[in-house]
Amino acid sequence: MFQMVVRIISWVSIPVLLLASLLSGFAASYEFLVDCAICLGATSVILWAVRSKKYLLAAGFVAVAVVFSPFLLVVKIFLLLAFTCSATLVVAFAAFRAQPLPAV
């Protein structure tokens, strides 16, 4: 039961945080600190998810961390492109790695 609640909260938090990014401009002078705090929290969840081998959840929080990062928009776009290309490369390596031939 507890694991199901944790799973629901973790998956619901991704779209909620991305929707909250629309409202972070209303934080006025605290916008930088709010963005840094959310980015740091998302980074800690990414580390936990990778250690727990929940890679899909980690990928979702990578998007949250990039959206809330204190970088310029151009840097955010290139970060998302870099993560997307890296993930594609890893999937391609996993899909096309050499398989041993069956013994005849």
ZIHUNOR-V846012 format. One record per backbone hydrogen bond with DSSP energy under -0.5 kcal/mol. CO is the residue of the C=O (numbers start at 1). NH is the residue of the N-H. E is the energy in kcal/mol with one decimal. If there is no record, write none. Layout:
[[CO NH E] [CO NH E]]
This chain:
[[1 5 -1.8] [2 6 -2.3] [3 7 -2.2] [4 8 -2.3] [5 9 -2.5] [6 10 -2.4] [7 11 -2.0] [8 12 -2.2] [9 13 -1.9] [10 14 -0.7] [11 15 -0.7] [12 16 -1.6] [13 17 -2.5] [14 18 -2.1] [15 19 -2.3] [16 20 -2.1] [17 21 -1.0] [19 22 -1.1] [20 23 -0.8] [20 24 -0.7] [23 26 -1.6] [24 27 -1.3] [25 28 -1.0] [27 30 -2.3] [28 31 -1.4] [30 34 -2.6] [31 35 -2.7] [32 36 -2.3] [33 37 -2.4] [34 38 -2.4] [35 39 -2.4] [36 40 -2.4] [37 41 -2.2] [38 42 -2.6] [39 43 -2.1] [40 44 -1.9] [41 45 -1.9] [42 46 -2.2] [43 47 -2.2] [44 48 -2.0] [45 49 -2.8] [46 50 -2.4] [47 51 -2.0] [48 52 -1.9] [49 54 -3.2] [50 53 -1.1] [53 55 -0.7] [54 58 -1.8] [55 59 -2.2] [56 60 -1.8] [57 61 -1.9] [58 62 -1.5] [59 63 -1.4] [60 64 -1.3] [61 65 -2.6] [62 66 -2.3] [63 67 -2.3] [64 68 -2.2] [66 69 -0.7] [72 76 -2.0] [73 77 -2.3] [74 78 -2.1] [75 79 -2.2] [76 80 -2.4] [77 81 -2.2] [78 82 -2.3] [79 83 -2.6] [80 84 -2.3] [81 85 -2.6] [82 86 -2.4] [83 87 -2.4] [84 88 -2.2] [85 89 -2.2] [86 90 -2.4] [87 91 -2.3] [88 92 -2.3] [89 93 -2.5] [90 94 -2.3] [91 95 -2.3] [92 96 -2.2] [93 97 -0.5]]
